[in-house]
Amino acid sequence: MSVFARPAAAAVGLLLAGLSGCILDVPYEKYAIVYGVANYQVGVNDLNYTDDDAIAMAALLTEQGYQAILQLDSDANKNQLENTDIPAIAGQAREQDLFVFYFSGHGGQASTGAENPGSDVYNEYIYLYDSDPDNLALTFSDDQLAAALVPIAARKKVIIIDACNSGGLIGNALEADGEPAALAEGSEDIFALAARAISLYANFDGSSADIPPWEALVLSAAGERELSWESSDYGHGIFTYYLLEAASKGDHNGDGWITVSEAYGFVQEKLYRNWSLPRGLYYAHAPHVSGGPVDYVLFEAR
């Protein structure tokens, strides 16, 4: 994540909303791990609002009935995630449950050395408190994240990353969902665009995706080669600010629930119109979404 600052300045049932519109009500629990790092140990500049992002997201998820684990700064480290927090959720979550992993902080990428077309050319990394971009063994890669989440039995997983280059966790084989031009031209309703993107991923073999679509829905703040931004005008990362707002304003079809595609559509539109368009290309970034043939409910409209 990059900084943009102006001077002075409980369980009731899991709704699986398929693209066909059918709804299945299954008893479930909701779990979340929420990490935010603003003050880093070494190697990267500190951030201003990523801890605030995580605090607000954990509060929202708790209000929404999630059993949420929140870790900030020095507590948001690799050992804590791999050896304590993920095992804690893995020991409780069942197949029918819903799990959300949220991270706000720095992200980056490094070449994998692959040269074959369609192969994964870059590894993406989230920088936890003890990560060091000069020592990638101390960072947490997309592949490590995918592997770490495997022991969590919940079949409904949503990964939300507010960090630079976070779209790389999805891969670049299908990027129609991340193109703001469609919105600018008015060629397609943004919520239909989100549904189409998820539908496309249902037929995607995942060969170039770092988090395969059958493993989790991924909602990312920026494209594979884009920065994401935070701002004193917002007091948050821009992506997270609008994602938090989506919980109360993103119910596009008025059914009382906000799905991942509805949240994506709301954030995409607001971020583009209110942030990227007024500030120009350098500051522009577009959320990305991936997934399978179903669209999970993320929030209850309140």
C-alpha positions in Angstrom: 0.0 0.0 0.0 1.1 3.5 -0.7 0.4 6.7 1.2 -1.6 9.6 -0.3 -1.8 12.5 2.2 -2.9 16.0 1.9 -1.1 18.5 4.0 -2.9 19.2 7.4 -5.0 17.2 6.5 -24.1 -15.4 15.3 -25.0 -18.0 13.1 -28.4 -17.8 11.4 -27.7 -19.6 8.1 -25.3 -19.5 5.2 -26.8 -18.1 2.0 -25.1 -19.2 -1.2 -26.4 -16.9 -3.9 -25.7 -18.6 -7.2 -25.5 -16.7 -10.4 -28.8 -18.4 -11.3 -30.4 -16.6 -8.3 -31.1 -19.8 -6.3 -30.5 -19.6 -2.5 -29.6 -22.4 -0.2 -30.0 -21.9 3.6 -27.6 -24.1 5.6 -26.7 -23.7 9.3 -23.2 -22.3 9.6 -20.7 -20.3 11.6 -18.6 -17.4 10.4 -14.9 -17.0 11.2 -12.4 -14.4 10.3 -8.7 -13.6 10.7 -8.0 -9.9 10.3 -4.4 -8.6 10.1 -3.3 -5.0 9.8 0.3 -3.7 9.8 1.1 0.0 9.9 4.4 -0.1 11.8 7.0 -2.4 10.3 10.0 -4.0 12.0 12.4 -3.5 9.1 12.8 -3.0 5.4 9.7 -1.0 4.4 8.2 2.4 5.2 5.5 2.6 7.9 1.9 3.3 6.9 -0.7 5.5 8.5 -4.1 3.8 8.3 -3.7 0.1 7.7 -4.1 -0.7 11.5 -7.2 1.5 11.4 -8.4 -0.5 8.4 -8.0 -3.8 10.3 -9.6 -2.5 13.5 -12.7 -1.2 11.6 -13.0 -4.4 9.5 -12.7 -6.6 12.6 -15.4 -4.5 14.4 -17.7 -4.8 11.3 -17.2 -8.5 11.0 -17.8 -9.1 14.7 -21.0 -7.0 14.5 -22.0 -9.2 11.5 -21.7 -12.4 13.6 -18.2 -13.5 12.7 -15.8 -14.9 15.3 -12.9 -12.7 14.4 -9.2 -12.8 15.4 -7.6 -9.4 15.1 -3.8 -8.9 15.0 -2.0 -5.5 14.6 1.6 -4.5 14.0 4.0 -6.7 16.0 1.3 -9.3 16.7 0.6 -9.6 13.0 3.6 -11.7 12.2 4.2 -14.8 10.2 4.6 -17.2 13.2 1.4 -15.9 14.7 -0.5 -16.5 11.5 0.9 -19.9 10.6 1.2 -21.5 14.0 -1.5 -19.9 16.1 -4.3 -18.1 14.3 -4.9 -20.4 11.3 -4.7 -23.6 13.5 -7.2 -22.0 15.9 -9.7 -21.5 13.1 -8.9 -24.9 11.5 -9.7 -26.5 14.8 -13.3 -25.1 14.8 -14.4 -24.5 11.2 -16.6 -27.1 9.5 -17.2 -27.7 5.8 -20.4 -25.7 5.8 -18.9 -22.6 7.5 -17.7 -19.4 6.1 -14.1 -18.0 6.6 -12.7 -14.6 5.7 -9.1 -13.6 5.7 -8.4 -9.9 5.6 -5.1 -8.1 5.3 -4.2 -4.4 5.1 -0.6 -3.4 4.7 2.3 -3.5 2.2 2.3 -5.9 -0.7 4.9 -6.6 -3.4 6.0 -9.1 -6.0 9.1 -10.8 -7.3 9.9 -12.8 -10.4 9.5 -16.5 -10.3 11.9 -17.0 -13.2 9.2 -18.7 -15.3 9.1 -17.9 -19.0 6.4 -20.2 -20.4 3.2 -18.4 -21.6 0.4 -18.8 -19.1 2.8 -19.7 -16.2 3.0 -17.7 -13.0 5.7 -15.1 -13.8 5.5 -13.4 -10.4 5.0 -14.3 -6.8 3.0 -11.8 -4.8 3.8 -11.2 -1.2 2.0 -9.7 1.8 4.3 -8.0 4.2 3.6 -9.0 7.7 5.2 -7.2 10.6 8.5 -9.2 10.4 8.7 -9.4 6.7 11.7 -8.1 4.8 11.6 -7.4 1.1 15.3 -8.1 0.9 14.8 -11.5 2.4 11.8 -13.1 0.7 12.0 -16.1 3.1 10.7 -13.7 5.8 7.7 -12.6 3.7 4.5 -14.4 3.1 3.8 -15.4 -0.5 0.6 -16.0 -2.3 1.5 -19.7 -2.6 2.2 -19.9 1.2 -1.1 -18.2 1.9 -3.0 -20.7 -0.3 -1.2 -23.6 1.4 -1.7 -22.2 4.9 -5.5 -22.0 4.5 -5.9 -25.6 3.3 -6.3 -27.0 6.8 -9.4 -24.7 7.3 -12.2 -27.1 6.4 -14.7 -24.3 5.5 -15.5 -24.6 1.8 -16.6 -21.0 1.7 -13.5 -18.9 1.9 -13.1 -15.2 1.0 -9.6 -13.6 0.9 -9.6 -9.8 1.0 -6.3 -8.0 0.5 -5.8 -4.2 0.7 -2.2 -4.0 -0.6 -0.2 -3.1 -3.6 0.0 -5.8 -6.4 -2.8 -7.8 -4.6 -4.5 -8.6 -7.9 -1.6 -11.0 -8.6 -3.1 -13.4 -6.1 -5.8 -13.9 -8.7 -3.5 -14.1 -11.7 -3.8 -12.2 -15.0 -5.6 -14.7 -17.2 -9.0 -13.0 -16.8 -8.9 -9.3 -16.0 -12.2 -8.1 -17.3 -13.3 -7.5 -13.8 -10.5 -5.1 -13.1 -11.0 -2.8 -16.1 -12.5 0.6 -15.2 -12.9 1.5 -18.9 -16.1 -0.5 -19.0 -17.6 1.6 -16.3 -16.3 4.9 -17.8 -17.9 4.0 -21.2 -21.2 2.9 -19.5 -21.0 -0.3 -21.6 -22.1 -2.6 -18.8 -23.6 -2.3 -15.4 -20.8 -2.7 -12.9 -22.8 -5.3 -10.9 -23.4 -7.3 -14.0 -19.7 -7.0 -14.7 -18.9 -8.4 -11.3 -21.2 -11.4 -11.8 -19.8 -12.0 -15.3 -16.3 -12.0 -13.8 -17.2 -14.6 -11.2 -19.0 -16.6 -13.9 -15.9 -16.5 -16.1 -13.8 -17.9 -13.2 -16.2 -20.8 -12.9 -14.8 -22.1 -16.2 -11.2 -21.1 -15.5 -8.7 -23.9 -14.8 -6.7 -21.8 -12.5 -3.3 -22.5 -14.1 -2.1 -18.9 -13.8 -3.8 -18.1 -10.5 -1.9 -18.0 -7.3 -5.1 -18.6 -5.2 -7.1 -21.0 -7.4 -10.7 -20.1 -7.9 -11.9 -23.4 -6.3 -10.0 -22.6 -3.1 -11.4 -19.1 -2.3 -13.0 -16.0 -3.7 -10.4 -13.3 -3.7 -11.2 -9.6 -3.5 -8.2 -7.4 -4.0 -7.6 -3.7 -3.8 -5.5 -3.3 -6.9 -4.2 -5.1 -10.1 -1.1 -7.2 -10.3 1.0 -4.2 -11.3 -0.9 -1.5 -9.5 -0.4 0.4 -6.2 -3.2 0.7 -3.7 -3.5 3.9 -1.7 -4.4 5.3 1.7 -5.3 8.9 2.3 -5.7 11.3 5.2 -8.9 12.5 3.5 -10.4 9.0 4.2 -8.6 7.9 7.3 -8.3 4.5 5.7 -7.1 2.7 2.7 -9.4 3.8 -0.2 -10.4 0.2 -1.0 -11.2 -0.6 2.7 -13.1 2.6 3.2 -15.5 1.7 0.5 -15.7 -1.9 1.5 -16.7 -0.9 5.0 -19.3 1.4 3.4 -20.6 -1.5 1.2 -21.9 -3.2 4.3 -24.6 -0.6 4.7 -25.0 0.7 1.2 -24.0 -2.1 -1.2 -27.2 -4.1 -1.3 -27.7 -3.7 -5.0 -30.7 -5.9 -5.4 -32.4 -5.0 -2.2 -32.7 -8.5 -0.8 -31.1 -7.6 2.6 -27.7 -9.3 1.9 -24.5 -8.1 0.4 -22.6 -10.7 -1.6 -19.0 -10.6 -2.6 -20.0 -9.5 -6.1 -22.2 -6.8 -4.8 -19.5 -5.5 -2.5 -17.0 -5.6 -5.4 -19.4 -3.7 -7.6 -20.0 -1.0 -5.0 -16.3 -0.6 -4.2 -15.3 -0.6 -7.9 -17.8 2.1 -8.8 -17.1 4.3 -5.7 -13.3 4.0 -6.0 -13.3 4.7 -9.7 -15.6 7.7 -9.6 -14.4 9.3 -6.3 -10.7 8.4 -6.3 -9.2 7.2 -9.6 -11.0 9.5 -12.0 -10.4 12.8 -10.2 -6.7 12.0 -9.4 -5.5 10.6 -12.7 -3.5 7.6 -13.8 -0.7 7.5 -11.3 -3.1 7.2 -8.3 -5.7 5.0 -10.1 -6.2 1.4 -9.0 -9.1 -1.0 -9.7 -10.3 -3.7 -7.4 -10.2 -7.3 -8.8 -12.4 -10.3 -7.9 -12.1 -14.0 -8.6 -14.1 -17.0 -7.6 -16.2 -20.0 -8.6 -19.7 -20.5 -9.7 -21.3 -19.3 -6.5 -21.3 -15.9 -4.9 -21.1 -15.9 -1.1 -22.9 -13.6 1.2 -20.4 -11.3 3.0 -22.6 -9.0 5.0 -26.2 -8.6 6.2 -27.5 -5.2 5.1 -28.0 -3.0 8.2 
